[in-house]
Amino acid sequence: MRQRARTGLHCGLASAGLIATALLAVGAAASIPAGDRIGFAVMREDAPLGQHRVSLERSGDTLVATVEIALRLRFAGLTLFRYDHRSVETWQAGRLVALESRTDDDGTSHVVTGRAVPEGFEVTADGKRFMAPADVIPTSYWHPATVAQTSLLDTQNGRLVAVRMTPKGRDQVALRSGKAEACRWEMRGDLAMDLWYDSTGRWVKLTFNARGADVVYVFEGDGEQMRAQSERERQVRLAATGGMPAPDSPAAVCPGS
């Protein structure tokens, strides 16, 4: 049973690309408050599976995004699967300049590092090197420009994954308390998941299926908190992306809705 559970969840995590940090481009016109966070409770078939946190910190024109993921699949008091991931990305002047990522995938370790070089973004994944595009976006998902990409950098395995994004209209997304309207985007290709972004481009939900089990990210906030934080977080993302997304960008509006 342990092997079956581990294989199912591992495949879901790999296909959904739940390992992440963020693409940030610092814009001089907007200020970035320190200590901004995005948090999710991760649920599997309505049972708690773990947590996913993203924090953003600015110092001058440098923005650092830190992702921490801790997942535990338990049954009858036993831990059948554990997953821990921590990654840190550093962005300057609209470009990813450094990446450090460590993952414990139920006992299997992965280390990914990267650095900006004149030729692009040099990635070392478990000792193997390759060159990614200079403007690559990692599998962070909080970044609203994710929906405009055809390839992403998987920060667990350090590989480029091909994706295609399709808008599916607006939904009412359940929060820890209350609901929020958000645009659903279907991601297919090497990764298979659905992502939701609200009208400011904020990432508010993610779902994928792991061998028949639905895994859902529930935003850890309520409707009132989201409304209160909306403008501040919008300014963070605008500054982080050098002005993206504009009001008519894919994540801010909802094509086809």
C-alpha positions as CSV (number, residue, x, y, z in Angstrom):
1,M,0.0,0.0,0.0
2,R,2.9,2.3,0.7
3,Q,4.3,1.8,-2.8
4,R,0.9,2.4,-4.4
5,A,0.2,5.6,-2.4
6,R,3.7,6.9,-3.0
7,T,3.6,6.2,-6.7
8,G,0.2,7.9,-7.1
9,L,1.1,11.0,-5.2
10,H,4.5,11.2,-6.8
11,C,3.1,11.0,-10.3
12,G,0.6,13.7,-9.4
13,L,3.3,16.0,-8.0
14,A,5.6,15.5,-10.9
15,S,2.9,16.0,-13.5
16,A,1.5,19.0,-11.7
17,G,4.9,20.5,-11.2
18,L,4.1,21.6,-7.7
19,I,7.7,22.6,-7.0
20,A,8.3,26.2,-7.3
21,T,9.6,29.6,-6.8
22,A,8.7,32.8,-8.8
23,L,9.5,35.0,-11.8
24,L,10.0,38.5,-10.5
25,A,11.1,41.6,-12.4
26,V,11.7,44.7,-10.3
27,G,10.1,47.8,-11.6
28,A,11.5,51.1,-10.5
29,A,8.1,52.9,-10.6
30,A,6.4,50.9,-7.9
31,S,7.4,50.0,-4.3
32,I,7.3,46.4,-3.0
33,P,6.4,46.0,0.7
34,A,8.5,43.5,2.6
35,G,6.9,40.3,3.9
36,D,4.3,39.6,1.3
37,R,3.1,36.0,1.4
38,I,0.8,33.6,-0.4
39,G,-0.3,30.5,1.5
40,F,-2.3,27.4,0.6
41,A,-3.7,24.5,2.6
42,V,-3.1,21.4,0.3
43,M,-6.0,18.9,0.4
44,R,-6.2,15.4,-1.0
45,E,-9.8,14.1,-1.4
46,D,-10.9,16.7,1.3
47,A,-8.2,15.5,3.8
48,P,-5.3,17.7,4.8
49,L,-2.1,16.9,2.9
50,G,0.1,19.8,3.8
51,Q,1.0,23.4,3.1
52,H,2.5,25.5,0.3
53,R,4.0,28.9,1.1
54,V,5.5,31.7,-1.1
55,S,7.1,34.7,0.5
56,L,8.5,37.8,-1.3
57,E,11.2,40.1,0.1
58,R,12.7,43.2,-1.5
59,S,16.0,44.9,-0.8
60,G,16.7,47.8,-3.1
61,D,16.3,46.6,-6.7
62,T,16.6,42.9,-5.7
63,L,13.6,40.7,-5.1
64,V,13.8,37.3,-3.5
65,A,11.0,34.7,-3.7
66,T,11.1,31.8,-1.3
67,V,8.9,28.7,-1.7
68,E,8.4,26.1,1.1
69,I,6.3,23.0,0.6
70,A,5.6,20.3,3.2
71,L,3.3,17.4,2.3
72,R,2.5,14.2,4.3
73,L,0.2,11.4,3.2
74,R,-1.0,9.5,6.2
75,F,-3.2,6.5,6.8
76,A,-4.1,4.7,10.0
77,G,-1.5,6.7,11.9
78,L,1.3,5.9,9.4
79,T,3.1,8.3,7.1
80,L,2.9,6.7,3.7
81,F,4.6,9.5,1.8
82,R,6.5,12.7,2.6
83,Y,7.6,15.5,0.5
84,D,9.6,18.6,1.4
85,H,10.8,21.3,-0.9
86,R,12.5,24.7,-0.4
87,S,13.6,27.0,-3.2
88,V,14.9,30.5,-3.3
89,E,15.1,32.7,-6.4
90,T,16.7,36.0,-6.8
91,W,15.6,38.5,-9.5
92,Q,17.2,41.7,-10.7
93,A,16.1,44.2,-13.4
94,G,13.5,41.8,-14.9
95,R,15.7,38.7,-15.0
96,L,16.2,35.6,-12.9
97,V,19.8,35.8,-11.7
98,A,20.1,33.0,-9.2
99,L,18.2,29.8,-8.1
100,E,18.7,27.4,-5.3
101,S,16.3,24.5,-4.8
102,R,16.4,21.4,-2.6
103,T,13.8,18.6,-2.5
104,D,13.3,15.5,-0.5
105,D,10.8,13.4,-2.5
106,D,10.1,10.6,0.0
107,G,13.8,9.9,0.5
108,T,15.0,10.8,-3.0
109,S,16.9,14.1,-2.9
110,H,17.1,16.6,-5.7
111,V,19.3,19.7,-5.9
112,V,18.9,22.4,-8.6
113,T,20.9,25.6,-8.9
114,G,21.0,28.2,-11.6
115,R,22.6,31.5,-12.5
116,A,22.3,34.1,-15.2
117,V,25.0,34.1,-17.8
118,P,25.4,36.0,-21.1
119,E,24.1,33.0,-23.0
120,G,21.0,32.5,-20.9
121,F,20.2,30.9,-17.6
122,E,22.6,28.1,-16.7
123,V,20.9,25.3,-14.8
124,T,22.6,22.5,-12.8
125,A,20.2,19.7,-11.9
126,D,21.5,16.8,-9.8
127,G,25.0,17.5,-11.3
128,K,23.9,17.8,-14.9
129,R,24.0,21.2,-16.7
130,F,22.0,22.8,-19.5
131,M,21.2,26.2,-20.7
132,A,17.7,27.6,-20.3
133,P,16.4,30.8,-22.0
134,A,17.4,34.0,-20.3
135,D,13.7,34.9,-19.7
136,V,12.6,31.5,-18.3
137,I,9.8,31.4,-15.7
138,P,9.9,28.7,-13.1
139,T,7.0,26.5,-12.1
140,S,6.0,29.0,-9.3
141,Y,2.5,29.7,-10.5
142,W,2.0,32.8,-8.3
143,H,3.5,34.8,-11.2
144,P,0.6,36.0,-13.5
145,A,2.8,35.8,-16.6
146,T,2.7,32.0,-16.1
147,V,-0.5,31.9,-18.2
148,A,1.3,33.3,-21.3
149,Q,4.1,30.8,-21.3
150,T,4.8,27.8,-23.6
151,S,7.6,26.4,-21.5
152,L,8.6,26.6,-17.8
153,L,11.5,25.6,-15.6
154,D,10.7,22.7,-13.2
155,T,12.6,23.7,-10.1
156,Q,12.4,20.2,-8.6
157,N,14.0,18.3,-11.5
158,G,15.6,21.2,-13.3
159,R,14.2,20.5,-16.7
160,L,12.3,22.6,-19.2
161,V,8.6,21.5,-19.6
162,A,6.4,22.3,-22.5
163,V,3.0,23.7,-21.6
164,R,-0.1,25.1,-23.3
165,M,-2.5,27.4,-21.4
166,T,-6.2,27.7,-22.2
167,P,-8.6,30.2,-20.4
168,K,-11.8,28.5,-19.2
169,G,-13.8,31.4,-17.9
170,R,-14.6,32.8,-14.5
171,D,-15.4,30.7,-11.4
172,Q,-16.3,31.4,-7.8
173,V,-13.3,30.1,-5.8
174,A,-13.8,28.8,-2.3
175,L,-11.3,30.4,0.3
176,R,-10.7,29.4,3.9
177,S,-13.6,31.7,4.6
178,G,-15.8,33.0,1.8
179,K,-15.4,33.1,-1.9
180,A,-13.7,35.1,-4.6
181,E,-14.2,35.4,-8.4
182,A,-11.2,34.2,-10.4
183,C,-10.3,33.1,-13.9
184,R,-9.5,29.4,-14.5
185,W,-6.6,28.5,-16.8
186,E,-6.1,24.9,-18.0
187,M,-2.5,23.9,-18.2
188,R,-1.7,20.8,-20.4
189,G,1.4,19.3,-22.0
190,D,4.2,18.0,-19.9
191,L,2.2,19.4,-16.9
192,A,-1.5,18.8,-16.2
193,M,-3.3,21.1,-13.8
194,D,-5.8,24.0,-13.5
195,L,-4.9,27.3,-12.0
196,W,-7.0,30.3,-10.9
197,Y,-6.0,34.0,-10.8
198,D,-8.2,36.8,-9.5
199,S,-8.8,40.1,-11.2
200,T,-5.5,41.5,-9.9
201,G,-3.5,38.6,-11.2
202,R,-3.2,36.9,-7.8
203,W,-2.8,33.2,-7.8
204,V,-5.7,31.8,-5.6
205,K,-6.2,28.1,-6.5
206,L,-4.6,25.1,-8.1
207,T,-5.9,21.6,-8.7
208,F,-4.6,18.4,-10.2
209,N,-5.4,14.7,-10.2
210,A,-3.0,12.1,-8.8
211,R,-4.1,8.6,-10.0
212,G,-7.7,9.2,-9.4
213,A,-7.3,11.4,-6.2
214,D,-8.1,15.1,-6.5
215,V,-5.6,17.4,-4.9
216,V,-6.7,21.0,-4.3
217,Y,-4.9,24.1,-3.1
218,V,-7.2,26.2,-0.8
219,F,-6.1,29.9,-0.4
220,E,-5.5,30.6,3.3
221,G,-7.4,33.8,3.6
222,D,-10.9,35.0,3.5
223,G,-12.8,37.3,1.2
224,E,-12.4,40.4,3.4
225,Q,-8.7,39.8,3.8
226,M,-8.3,39.5,0.1
227,R,-10.1,42.7,-0.6
228,A,-8.0,44.5,2.0
229,Q,-4.8,43.2,0.6
230,S,-5.7,43.3,-3.1
231,E,-4.2,46.7,-3.9
232,R,-1.0,46.2,-2.0
233,E,-0.4,42.8,-3.6
234,R,-1.3,44.2,-7.0
235,Q,1.4,46.8,-6.5
236,V,3.9,44.0,-5.5
237,R,3.2,42.1,-8.6
238,L,3.3,45.2,-10.8
239,A,6.7,46.1,-9.4
240,A,7.9,42.5,-9.5
241,T,7.1,42.2,-13.2
242,G,8.2,45.6,-14.3
243,G,4.6,46.7,-14.9
244,M,3.2,43.3,-15.9
245,P,0.4,42.4,-15.9
246,A,-1.2,45.4,-17.4
247,P,-5.0,45.7,-16.9
248,D,-5.5,43.9,-20.2
249,S,-2.9,41.1,-19.6
250,P,-4.0,37.4,-19.6
251,A,-4.0,36.9,-15.8
252,A,-5.7,40.2,-15.0
253,V,-8.6,39.8,-17.4
254,C,-10.3,36.5,-18.4
255,P,-10.3,35.8,-22.1
256,G,-13.5,34.4,-23.3
257,S,-15.5,35.3,-20.2
